[in-house]
Amino acid sequence: MTNENQAPREVDIAIIGGGPAGLAAGLYAARALRTTVLFEGGVLGGQIATSDRVENYPGFPDGVGGFELAMAMHQQSEKFGMETVYARVTDLQVLEDGRFALRTDGGGDFIAKATLVTAGADPVKLGIPGEVELTGKGVSYCATCDAAFFKNMEVAVVGGGDAAVEEAVFTTRYASKVILIHRRDELRAQKVLQERAFAAENMEFLWDSVVEEIHGDVAKGQVEAITVRNVKTNEVTRMPMSAVFIFIGQTPNSNLLEGIVPMDAGKHACVNAWMETPVPGLFVAGDVRADAARQVVSSAGDGATAAIRADHYITDHF
Ligand SMILES: Cc1cc2nc3c(=O)[nH]c(=O)nc-3n(C[C@H](O)[C@H](O)[C@H](O)COP(=O)(O)OP(=O)(O)OC[C@H]3O[C@@H](n4cnc5c(N)ncnc54)[C@H](O)[C@@H]3O)c2cc1C
């Protein structure tokens, strides 16, 4: 319970978001002996905590559970002194003296010399029955991460933009058949990607179609079938399927930065190679930034870069 009249707590570095970017940033910031507070308003570990298995994070030749990896990262950061506040940051202001005022929904108010926004992104969901229950069990929003689990199986990819087509082509390396399901009769993706998709031997296209339900066994952790409706004929078909990869967009959690830093058309914050924004002392790292690879390893790298730079910034300015 926090007292509303309590003075804000002063810290060196505030980190907003406890996914791989924030946790790596916390490790570097705390290990540089800066007082470091990380705020997590949802699930500690971020998106990766929802992934069953991670096979492409270096150092784990047999893969590692997503949740297990997130908890290990958190333990390592706290070991060096990072403090975790389990609250959502609801307001971020730049003060006249260059520091940052952070307001949270239950964790109190803070003032930080530098702030790192590592708030990540949420994939846009289809919002259909079976999707939530089977996420991480055959329903995935990252083929780069999960396609290898479905070797020689039939899988569906939903969407028609760059991400869907690129990830569908990637998935053809593993799956026996990839069925790209798109609600229109042509793709929106760049021509070069379309050409690759049309050239792939084990790829089929289901046009004018939407997935209406995903069926599976939650206890066994597997997708078994999907229900698809043709939007022109209204014909409904149930198709056996081992996985469904959904790429219908991503929503970066960049609302705290609106009006403060420049953003791309998709509302990802624009930063330089040091993760710096035009606001001195304000850094953005991981999936919430523009031009990110959107992987655990790249997010962790971003977080480390931002923390190293934030440490230098504090030395130079305070
Ligand atoms: C199902 C799935 C499987 C994946 N598998 C892999 C894989 O195998 N390999 C791989 O490299 N990548 C994988 N990815 C991608 C990877 O998880 C992301 O690239 C990575 O998690 C991004 O890290 P991040 O720290 O930038 O953001 P996120 O992981 O999105 O974390 C951001 C965190 O910030 C918190 N937050 C947001 N706003 C606030 C706020 N205002 N206050 C406080 N907290 C806030 C959120 O609750 C969240 O915990 C997968 C993604 C998904 C969804």
PDBQT file of the ligand as one rigid body, heavy atoms in Angstrom, charges set to zero:
ROOT
HETATM    1  C1  LIG A 401       4.696 -16.788 -28.220  1.00  0.00    +0.000 C 
HETATM    2  C2  LIG A 401       5.996 -16.094 -28.513  1.00  0.00    +0.000 A 
HETATM    3  C3  LIG A 401       7.124 -16.866 -28.707  1.00  0.00    +0.000 A 
HETATM    4  C4  LIG A 401       8.333 -16.252 -28.958  1.00  0.00    +0.000 A 
HETATM    5  N1  LIG A 401       9.427 -17.045 -29.109  1.00  0.00    +0.000 NA
HETATM    6  C5  LIG A 401      10.639 -16.483 -29.321  1.00  0.00    +0.000 A 
HETATM    7  C6  LIG A 401      11.803 -17.298 -29.454  1.00  0.00    +0.000 A 
HETATM    8  O1  LIG A 401      11.740 -18.528 -29.415  1.00  0.00    +0.000 OA
HETATM    9  N2  LIG A 401      12.970 -16.658 -29.659  1.00  0.00    +0.000 N 
HETATM   10  C7  LIG A 401      13.089 -15.300 -29.733  1.00  0.00    +0.000 A 
HETATM   11  O2  LIG A 401      14.204 -14.795 -29.869  1.00  0.00    +0.000 OA
HETATM   12  N3  LIG A 401      12.000 -14.507 -29.622  1.00  0.00    +0.000 NA
HETATM   13  C8  LIG A 401      10.775 -15.058 -29.409  1.00  0.00    +0.000 A 
HETATM   14  N4  LIG A 401       9.664 -14.268 -29.319  1.00  0.00    +0.000 N 
HETATM   15  C9  LIG A 401       9.836 -12.807 -29.449  1.00  0.00    +0.000 C 
HETATM   16  C10 LIG A 401      10.384 -12.252 -28.116  1.00  0.00    +0.000 C 
HETATM   17  O3  LIG A 401       9.627 -12.765 -27.049  1.00  0.00    +0.000 OA
HETATM   18  C11 LIG A 401      10.347 -10.736 -28.126  1.00  0.00    +0.000 C 
HETATM   19  O4  LIG A 401      11.112 -10.243 -29.199  1.00  0.00    +0.000 OA
HETATM   20  C12 LIG A 401      10.924 -10.180 -26.801  1.00  0.00    +0.000 C 
HETATM   21  O5  LIG A 401      10.219 -10.693 -25.691  1.00  0.00    +0.000 OA
HETATM   22  C13 LIG A 401      10.861  -8.665 -26.769  1.00  0.00    +0.000 C 
HETATM   23  O6  LIG A 401      11.373  -8.248 -25.552  1.00  0.00    +0.000 OA
HETATM   24  P1  LIG A 401      11.056  -6.810 -24.948  1.00  0.00    +0.000 P 
HETATM   25  O7  LIG A 401      11.696  -6.795 -23.607  1.00  0.00    +0.000 OA
HETATM   26  O8  LIG A 401      11.419  -5.771 -25.925  1.00  0.00    +0.000 OA
HETATM   27  O9  LIG A 401       9.471  -6.732 -24.826  1.00  0.00    +0.000 OA
HETATM   28  P2  LIG A 401       8.392  -7.676 -24.151  1.00  0.00    +0.000 P 
HETATM   29  O10 LIG A 401       8.850  -9.086 -24.084  1.00  0.00    +0.000 OA
HETATM   30  O11 LIG A 401       7.137  -7.380 -24.897  1.00  0.00    +0.000 OA
HETATM   31  O12 LIG A 401       8.278  -7.148 -22.651  1.00  0.00    +0.000 OA
HETATM   32  C14 LIG A 401       7.744  -5.886 -22.360  1.00  0.00    +0.000 C 
HETATM   33  C15 LIG A 401       7.244  -5.895 -20.923  1.00  0.00    +0.000 C 
HETATM   34  O13 LIG A 401       6.878  -4.566 -20.561  1.00  0.00    +0.000 OA
HETATM   35  C16 LIG A 401       5.734  -4.602 -19.746  1.00  0.00    +0.000 C 
HETATM   36  N5  LIG A 401       5.080  -3.286 -19.820  1.00  0.00    +0.000 N 
HETATM   37  C17 LIG A 401       4.517  -2.710 -20.921  1.00  0.00    +0.000 A 
HETATM   38  N6  LIG A 401       4.066  -1.471 -20.607  1.00  0.00    +0.000 NA
HETATM   39  C18 LIG A 401       4.364  -1.257 -19.293  1.00  0.00    +0.000 A 
HETATM   40  C19 LIG A 401       4.147  -0.167 -18.406  1.00  0.00    +0.000 A 
HETATM   41  N7  LIG A 401       3.547   0.965 -18.790  1.00  0.00    +0.000 N 
HETATM   42  N8  LIG A 401       4.548  -0.300 -17.110  1.00  0.00    +0.000 NA
HETATM   43  C20 LIG A 401       5.156  -1.445 -16.694  1.00  0.00    +0.000 A 
HETATM   44  N9  LIG A 401       5.389  -2.516 -17.501  1.00  0.00    +0.000 NA
HETATM   45  C21 LIG A 401       4.998  -2.420 -18.790  1.00  0.00    +0.000 A 
HETATM   46  C22 LIG A 401       4.912  -5.721 -20.331  1.00  0.00    +0.000 C 
HETATM   47  O14 LIG A 401       4.000  -6.238 -19.381  1.00  0.00    +0.000 OA
HETATM   48  C23 LIG A 401       6.007  -6.734 -20.708  1.00  0.00    +0.000 C 
HETATM   49  O15 LIG A 401       6.251  -7.639 -19.656  1.00  0.00    +0.000 OA
HETATM   50  C24 LIG A 401       8.428 -14.837 -29.052  1.00  0.00    +0.000 A 
HETATM   51  C25 LIG A 401       7.282 -14.064 -28.878  1.00  0.00    +0.000 A 
HETATM   52  C26 LIG A 401       6.079 -14.673 -28.612  1.00  0.00    +0.000 A 
HETATM   53  C27 LIG A 401       4.844 -13.833 -28.404  1.00  0.00    +0.000 C 
ENDROOT
TORSDOF 0
